[in-house]
């Protein structure tokens, strides 16, 4: 019984000694200037395509039609 208890204590104390140290996350090597420039150009192209959509405004006729549609939808919801 004492031998079993002694073996258990030795195993419990030895476990942290055999544990591997935590690995650090591997750092990426710094980007080369060409890669940064290419990434910058790609992002500019992507943003240029979406910028036109965001800045587009409704014409006065479209705005009035939208208002009318919202009013009609609100009336329909109140009836139901």
Secondary structure by P-SEA (a helix, b strand, c coil): caaaaaaaaaaaaaccccccccccccccccccaaaaaaaaaaaaaaaaaacccccccccaaaaaaaaaaaaaaaaaaaac
